[in-house]
Amino acid sequence: MVVIATCLGTLLALQGGPSEDVTESWLGRRLPTVQSVGSAWLGPGRLPLGVAEHRARVVVLSRWGSDSRGRLIDRLVRWHERRGVSVLHVVRGGTDEGVQGIVAELRRRGVEHPVLDDRRGRNAVRFGVVATPFAFLLNEDGITLLEGSPFEARFDREIRRLAAEPAQPTLDYDKHVRDLRHRLPHGGFSVVVQRPFVVIGDEARDVVKRRARGTVKWAVDLLREGYFRSQPDHIIDVWLFKNRASYNKHTVQLFGERPTTPYGFYSPSRRALIMNIATGGGTLCHEIVHPFVAANFPSCPSWLNEGLGSLYEQCQERDGKIRGLLNWRLPGIQTALRERRARTFAELCSTTDDQFYGDDQGVHYAQARYLCYYLQERGLLRGYYHAFVANQREDPTGYETLRRVLRRADMAEFERDWSRFVLDLER
């Protein structure tokens, strides 16, 4: 379900951060629940969790008598017509007759929105907005994806994206496996379908099956739960070579290149993950992230793509969610921080692929990982990712979205706080 909160409150420009009309940004965070104390439900519809517990879908805090009322209703009707969009309309400063007029107008347009007469303005205070108009767009988990004027084109664009069903490509796994068997170096390889992957390994078949389910499926399920709506639109092979000798030999034999890492890598052009599984499943979890990022966030900058991937090099499941743990990259970033070799986050977020994967790529990977780790530990990582996806056109590096999710006006101060956080970590 698409979740929209439209709060006729404050205009908040993406580039400029919170304006003087809003007390704090909700980007990447959950909006407070709508309060009904001292208010009255005048409109149609029932709230599924009761008035006080209802979390906004489309929440409209409008001020009665606003010049933009007609234009706003036009916009709400358009959003309502998008599949999966629901609306809650909160009116402040009106009269019984005026609020009933809004209900009547919506009904005339075929829309059955609940309408809350909130004359004391409690919800405007809770949301931290004081002027009109303002809009919050939430995803189905209640995370704020966009905030700003409800009349901005980016709201329509993101609503269309979220309302669309994720693509479900029809892929012929049987044919793919038949063709694949002709390429196998010898009969000691087993093939296991674990959609959207096909897992190929030269260990015993029961071991390959266990890795396909226990690592590949496990990681895919948890990553999709937290981040990714869509599957890759093509089949991806996962080659699990049992040791270093097999990895080096068969990578050359099958792909015509010598591996540059002892662990494994993802080759988008070959639609393959190529692993030395003797080094453990951490690199496999890392590389699984990349084809899902490509399917869901094609313009994702390298710093976040690798930050997420490296975060899950060492991970666990906790309460049904995937969580990154401290890992071998920690000493590298701690040394870089002590030697003042780490970039500012404005610089890191702005790196090109060539810059990120250049001479200091080890520091870049570690810095990106432990920024993601910090966000995770503050409960902000998933919200940040989804807010970045929603704001990517206006903020292609993710830096402004990061600043707003952190609620930090002074990023230099945050970087000092983050450095202390990382330096205090112990494996």
C-alpha positions as semicolon CSV with decimal commas, in nm:
position;residue;x (nm);y (nm);z (nm)
1;M;0,000;0,000;0,000
2;V;0,117;0,349;-0,077
3;V;0,111;0,564;0,232
4;I;0,087;0,941;0,200
5;A;0,072;1,196;0,473
6;T;-0,022;1,534;0,338
7;C;0,006;1,783;0,613
8;L;-0,103;2,127;0,512
9;G;0,166;2,287;0,715
10;T;0,513;2,398;0,617
11;L;0,694;2,424;0,287
12;L;1,031;2,248;0,324
13;A;1,267;2,274;0,029
14;L;1,490;1,970;-0,023
15;Q;1,802;2,166;-0,095
16;G;1,760;2,403;0,195
17;G;1,662;2,164;0,472
18;P;1,401;2,250;0,734
19;S;1,265;2,601;0,694
20;E;1,173;2,835;0,975
21;D;0,814;2,709;0,944
22;V;0,894;2,353;1,052
23;T;1,054;2,251;1,381
24;E;1,219;1,931;1,258
25;S;1,240;1,701;0,960
26;W;1,060;1,366;0,960
27;L;1,243;1,235;0,653
28;G;1,340;0,871;0,698
29;R;1,145;0,852;1,025
30;R;0,797;0,758;1,136
31;L;0,543;1,035;1,175
32;P;0,373;1,057;1,513
33;T;0,031;0,898;1,534
34;V;-0,262;1,130;1,474
35;Q;-0,415;1,256;1,797
36;S;-0,791;1,281;1,837
37;V;-0,805;1,438;2,183
38;G;-1,022;1,747;2,168
39;S;-1,116;1,674;1,809
40;A;-1,418;1,528;1,637
41;W;-1,459;1,286;1,348
42;L;-1,700;1,443;1,104
43;G;-1,624;1,259;0,783
44;P;-1,700;0,914;0,650
45;G;-1,486;0,607;0,695
46;R;-1,356;0,399;0,982
47;L;-1,001;0,394;1,108
48;P;-0,866;0,040;1,139
49;L;-0,681;0,089;1,469
50;G;-0,907;0,345;1,633
51;V;-0,869;0,719;1,608
52;A;-0,589;0,767;1,859
53;E;-0,382;0,480;1,719
54;H;-0,423;0,558;1,351
55;R;-0,098;0,624;1,168
56;A;-0,130;0,862;0,877
57;R;-0,173;0,736;0,525
58;V;-0,247;1,067;0,361
59;V;-0,275;1,316;0,644
60;V;-0,388;1,658;0,535
61;L;-0,354;1,931;0,795
62;S;-0,533;2,213;0,622
63;R;-0,623;2,550;0,759
64;W;-0,984;2,638;0,697
65;G;-1,030;2,917;0,448
66;S;-0,699;2,861;0,271
67;D;-0,685;3,001;-0,080
68;S;-0,542;2,668;-0,199
69;R;-0,838;2,461;-0,074
70;G;-0,984;2,387;-0,419
71;R;-0,645;2,306;-0,564
72;L;-0,572;2,080;-0,268
73;I;-0,894;1,886;-0,309
74;D;-0,810;1,836;-0,677
75;R;-0,474;1,695;-0,574
76;L;-0,625;1,464;-0,310
77;V;-0,874;1,329;-0,560
78;R;-0,589;1,255;-0,801
79;W;-0,392;1,075;-0,531
80;H;-0,699;0,882;-0,421
81;E;-0,737;0,752;-0,775
82;R;-0,391;0,598;-0,758
83;R;-0,430;0,236;-0,650
84;G;-0,334;0,175;-0,287
85;V;-0,344;0,538;-0,173
86;S;-0,544;0,625;0,137
87;V;-0,612;0,967;0,287
88;L;-0,680;1,119;0,627
89;H;-0,781;1,486;0,619
90;V;-0,725;1,699;0,929
91;V;-0,881;2,047;0,921
92;R;-0,772;2,319;1,159
93;G;-0,948;2,642;1,241
94;G;-1,277;2,574;1,065
95;T;-1,645;2,561;1,158
96;D;-1,876;2,261;1,167
97;E;-2,044;2,388;0,854
98;G;-1,714;2,446;0,678
99;V;-1,570;2,106;0,759
100;Q;-1,893;1,936;0,653
101;G;-1,858;2,130;0,328
102;I;-1,520;1,967;0,270
103;V;-1,672;1,624;0,336
104;A;-1,954;1,699;0,094
105;E;-1,714;1,817;-0,176
106;L;-1,502;1,505;-0,141
107;R;-1,809;1,282;-0,157
108;R;-1,929;1,465;-0,466
109;R;-1,594;1,383;-0,626
110;G;-1,629;1,016;-0,531
111;V;-1,377;1,020;-0,245
112;E;-1,455;0,885;0,103
113;H;-1,175;1,033;0,314
114;P;-1,202;1,044;0,692
115;V;-1,200;1,409;0,801
116;L;-1,087;1,524;1,146
117;D;-1,189;1,864;1,282
118;D;-0,877;1,957;1,481
119;R;-0,954;2,310;1,597
120;R;-0,693;2,314;1,870
121;G;-0,419;2,230;1,621
122;R;-0,273;1,947;1,829
123;N;-0,162;1,752;1,524
124;A;0,012;2,047;1,363
125;V;0,214;2,080;1,684
126;R;0,290;1,705;1,690
127;F;0,410;1,715;1,331
128;G;0,610;2,030;1,395
129;V;0,444;2,239;1,123
130;V;0,296;2,584;1,158
131;A;0,219;2,716;0,808
132;T;0,050;2,594;0,494
133;P;0,091;2,397;0,274
134;F;0,302;2,093;0,368
135;A;0,302;1,729;0,261
136;F;0,447;1,407;0,399
137;L;0,465;1,096;0,182
138;L;0,502;0,771;0,375
139;N;0,566;0,417;0,263
140;E;0,369;0,118;0,388
141;D;0,590;0,093;0,698
142;G;0,508;0,450;0,797
143;I;0,852;0,587;0,699
144;T;0,853;0,943;0,562
145;L;0,984;0,943;0,206
146;L;0,912;1,300;0,099
147;E;0,822;1,622;0,274
148;G;0,737;1,954;0,119
149;S;0,457;2,124;-0,070
150;P;0,181;1,882;-0,179
151;F;0,181;2,058;-0,516
152;E;0,538;1,962;-0,606
153;A;0,573;1,728;-0,905
154;R;0,794;1,489;-0,711
155;F;0,496;1,379;-0,502
156;D;0,300;1,271;-0,808
157;R;0,609;1,101;-0,948
158;E;0,679;0,901;-0,633
159;I;0,314;0,807;-0,581
160;R;0,304;0,665;-0,933
161;R;0,618;0,463;-0,862
162;L;0,495;0,324;-0,533
163;A;0,145;0,250;-0,662
164;A;0,281;0,041;-0,949
165;E;0,311;-0,330;-0,890
166;P;0,673;-0,453;-0,887
167;A;0,762;-0,624;-1,213
168;Q;0,732;-1,001;-1,207
169;P;0,942;-1,120;-1,499
170;T;0,871;-1,459;-1,652
171;L;1,202;-1,643;-1,655
172;D;1,269;-1,988;-1,796
173;Y;1,477;-2,153;-1,527
174;D;1,449;-2,500;-1,683
175;K;1,606;-2,385;-2,008
176;H;1,867;-2,184;-1,822
177;V;1,971;-2,491;-1,621
178;R;1,981;-2,710;-1,934
179;D;2,206;-2,460;-2,111
180;L;2,417;-2,417;-1,799
181;R;2,491;-2,789;-1,770
182;H;2,668;-2,777;-2,106
183;R;2,911;-2,521;-1,961
184;L;3,001;-2,709;-1,644
185;P;3,374;-2,786;-1,627
186;H;3,313;-3,143;-1,506
187;G;3,055;-3,371;-1,348
188;G;3,145;-3,274;-0,994
189;F;2,929;-2,962;-1,007
190;S;2,574;-2,948;-0,869
191;V;2,308;-2,701;-0,980
192;V;2,034;-2,573;-0,747
193;V;1,764;-2,323;-0,841
194;Q;1,710;-2,061;-0,571
195;R;1,520;-1,780;-0,741
196;P;1,621;-1,531;-0,868
197;F;1,954;-1,714;-0,860
198;V;2,085;-2,045;-0,987
199;V;2,351;-2,177;-0,751
200;I;2,635;-2,388;-0,895
201;G;2,897;-2,548;-0,674
202;D;3,166;-2,816;-0,679
203;E;3,110;-2,934;-0,323
204;A;2,879;-3,226;-0,241
205;R;2,524;-3,168;-0,364
206;D;2,375;-3,157;-0,014
207;V;2,631;-2,888;0,079
208;V;2,543;-2,681;-0,229
209;K;2,172;-2,714;-0,145
210;R;2,238;-2,608;0,213
211;R;2,430;-2,300;0,098
212;A;2,156;-2,213;-0,151
213;R;1,890;-2,218;0,116
214;G;2,085;-2,124;0,427
215;T;2,281;-1,834;0,281
216;V;2,133;-1,725;-0,055
217;K;1,762;-1,758;0,029
218;W;1,816;-1,632;0,383
219;A;1,993;-1,318;0,264
220;V;1,748;-1,252;-0,021
221;D;1,444;-1,283;0,206
222;L;1,584;-1,048;0,469
223;L;1,717;-0,792;0,221
224;R;1,385;-0,780;0,040
225;E;1,202;-0,737;0,370
226;G;1,411;-0,433;0,454
227;Y;1,493;-0,266;0,125
228;F;1,394;-0,408;-0,210
229;R;1,049;-0,428;-0,373
230;S;1,160;-0,574;-0,706
231;Q;1,358;-0,880;-0,805
232;P;1,624;-0,864;-1,078
233;D;1,463;-0,904;-1,420
234;H;1,706;-1,178;-1,527
235;I;1,852;-1,499;-1,387
236;I;2,182;-1,460;-1,204
237;D;2,427;-1,748;-1,158
238;V;2,602;-1,794;-0,824
239;W;2,924;-1,991;-0,868
240;L;3,048;-2,133;-0,537
241;F;3,397;-2,276;-0,577
242;K;3,507;-2,498;-0,291
243;N;3,858;-2,359;-0,240
244;R;4,108;-2,107;-0,369
245;A;4,255;-2,340;-0,631
246;S;3,912;-2,419;-0,775
247;Y;3,814;-2,051;-0,766
248;N;4,125;-1,933;-0,952
249;K;4,123;-2,216;-1,206
250;H;3,754;-2,211;-1,294
251;T;3,720;-1,832;-1,302
252;V;3,983;-1,830;-1,578
253;Q;3,830;-2,134;-1,750
254;L;3,470;-2,013;-1,744
255;F;3,509;-1,635;-1,769
256;G;3,849;-1,579;-1,922
257;E;3,983;-1,362;-1,643
258;R;4,194;-1,403;-1,333
259;P;4,021;-1,289;-1,013
260;T;4,160;-0,975;-0,851
261;T;4,018;-1,057;-0,505
262;P;4,062;-1,381;-0,308
263;Y;3,703;-1,372;-0,185
264;G;3,468;-1,327;-0,480
265;F;3,297;-1,065;-0,695
266;Y;2,982;-0,975;-0,888
267;S;3,001;-0,945;-1,266
268;P;2,693;-0,762;-1,399
269;S;2,795;-0,821;-1,761
270;R;2,811;-1,198;-1,705
271;R;2,511;-1,196;-1,474
272;A;2,710;-1,395;-1,222
273;L;2,835;-1,392;-0,865
274;I;3,170;-1,574;-0,854
275;M;3,281;-1,686;-0,507
276;N;3,559;-1,864;-0,325
277;I;3,316;-2,006;-0,070
278;A;3,602;-2,139;0,145
279;T;3,647;-1,781;0,271
280;G;3,296;-1,791;0,420
281;G;2,951;-1,663;0,329
282;G;3,014;-1,298;0,414
283;T;3,131;-1,198;0,068
284;L;2,835;-1,386;-0,083
285;C;2,591;-1,179;0,128
286;H;2,779;-0,865;0,024
287;E;2,758;-0,946;-0,346
288;I;2,389;-1,046;-0,330
289;V;2,312;-0,684;-0,239
290;H;2,442;-0,549;-0,573
291;P;2,197;-0,706;-0,822
292;F;1,909;-0,602;-0,599
293;V;2,037;-0,246;-0,582
294;A;2,066;-0,250;-0,962
295;A;1,703;-0,366;-0,992
296;N;1,560;-0,118;-0,741
297;F;1,791;0,185;-0,742
298;P;1,984;0,187;-1,073
299;S;2,137;0,530;-1,010
300;C;2,258;0,439;-0,660
301;P;2,605;0,589;-0,606
302;S;2,892;0,352;-0,538
303;W;2,938;0,469;-0,180
304;L;2,592;0,348;-0,073
305;N;2,594;0,040;-0,297
306;E;2,920;-0,075;-0,138
307;G;2,829;0,058;0,204
308;L;2,521;-0,163;0,217
309;G;2,703;-0,458;0,062
310;S;2,996;-0,441;0,301
311;L;2,766;-0,387;0,599
312;Y;2,627;-0,736;0,546
313;E;2,964;-0,906;0,500
314;Q;2,919;-1,000;0,863
315;C;2,559;-1,008;0,969
316;Q;2,290;-1,188;1,162
317;E;1,914;-1,207;1,182
318;R;1,755;-1,035;1,479
319;D;1,378;-1,016;1,525
320;G;1,325;-1,108;1,161
321;K;1,554;-0,835;1,029
322;I;1,907;-0,843;0,892
323;R;2,170;-0,657;1,094
324;G;2,533;-0,587;1,013
325;L;2,795;-0,659;1,278
326;L;3,142;-0,523;1,343
327;N;3,394;-0,675;1,105
328;W;3,749;-0,668;0,972
329;R;3,709;-0,326;0,812
330;L;3,692;-0,154;1,152
331;P;4,068;-0,118;1,220
332;G;4,117;0,035;0,874
333;I;3,868;0,317;0,925
334;Q;3,988;0,376;1,280
335;T;4,343;0,418;1,153
336;A;4,225;0,648;0,872
337;L;4,035;0,864;1,121
338;R;4,336;0,893;1,353
339;E;4,555;0,987;1,057
340;R;4,288;1,226;0,921
341;R;4,272;1,039;0,588
342;A;3,894;0,992;0,577
343;R;3,691;1,215;0,348
344;T;3,416;1,443;0,467
345;F;3,075;1,290;0,404
346;A;3,004;1,558;0,145
347;E;3,314;1,438;-0,041
348;L;3,240;1,068;0,008
349;C;2,882;1,101;-0,117
350;S;3,004;1,295;-0,422
351;T;3,270;1,044;-0,530
352;T;3,247;0,911;-0,884
353;D;3,294;0,539;-0,949
354;D;3,656;0,602;-1,050
355;Q;3,720;0,803;-0,734
356;F;3,549;0,555;-0,502
357;Y;3,729;0,253;-0,647
358;G;4,060;0,441;-0,676
359;D;4,373;0,430;-0,463
360;D;4,186;0,484;-0,133
361;Q;3,907;0,235;-0,199
362;G;3,981;0,044;0,122
363;V;3,916;0,357;0,327
364;H;3,610;0,443;0,116
365;Y;3,455;0,098;0,167
366;A;3,518;0,112;0,542
367;Q;3,389;0,467;0,581
368;A;3,073;0,389;0,383
369;R;3,021;0,069;0,583
370;Y;3,051;0,235;0,920
371;L;2,829;0,523;0,818
372;C;2,565;0,260;0,733
373;Y;2,643;0,085;1,061
374;Y;2,593;0,410;1,253
375;L;2,256;0,468;1,082
376;Q;2,157;0,109;1,156
377;E;2,242;0,144;1,524
378;R;2,033;0,463;1,541
379;G;1,737;0,295;1,369
380;L;1,772;0,519;1,063
381;L;1,932;0,308;0,789
382;R;1,620;0,167;0,625
383;G;1,444;0,500;0,643
384;Y;1,746;0,672;0,493
385;Y;1,766;0,426;0,203
386;H;1,397;0,462;0,114
387;A;1,406;0,840;0,151
388;F;1,713;0,857;-0,074
389;V;1,539;0,649;-0,341
390;A;1,239;0,883;-0,328
391;N;1,455;1,198;-0,345
392;Q;1,720;1,075;-0,590
393;R;1,631;1,317;-0,869
394;E;1,667;1,622;-0,646
395;D;1,954;1,476;-0,440
396;P;2,160;1,237;-0,658
397;T;2,445;1,199;-0,406
398;G;2,224;1,136;-0,102
399;Y;2,409;1,394;0,107
400;E;2,118;1,635;0,164
401;T;1,888;1,344;0,246
402;L;2,148;1,216;0,492
403;R;2,170;1,555;0,661
404;R;1,793;1,578;0,698
405;V;1,749;1,222;0,822
406;L;2,016;1,289;1,083
407;R;1,849;1,623;1,169
408;R;2,189;1,788;1,163
409;A;2,235;2,144;1,044
410;D;2,609;2,128;1,122
411;M;2,754;1,824;0,943
412;A;3,106;1,905;1,062
413;E;2,981;1,853;1,417
414;F;2,814;1,527;1,313
415;E;3,135;1,403;1,153
416;R;3,318;1,463;1,480
417;D;3,046;1,274;1,668
418;W;3,056;0,990;1,414
419;S;3,437;0,969;1,439
420;R;3,417;0,936;1,817
421;F;3,149;0,667;1,774
422;V;3,369;0,466;1,535
423;L;3,686;0,508;1,741
424;D;3,506;0,376;2,048
425;L;3,395;0,056;1,872
426;E;3,571;-0,268;1,969
427;R;3,546;-0,602;1,794
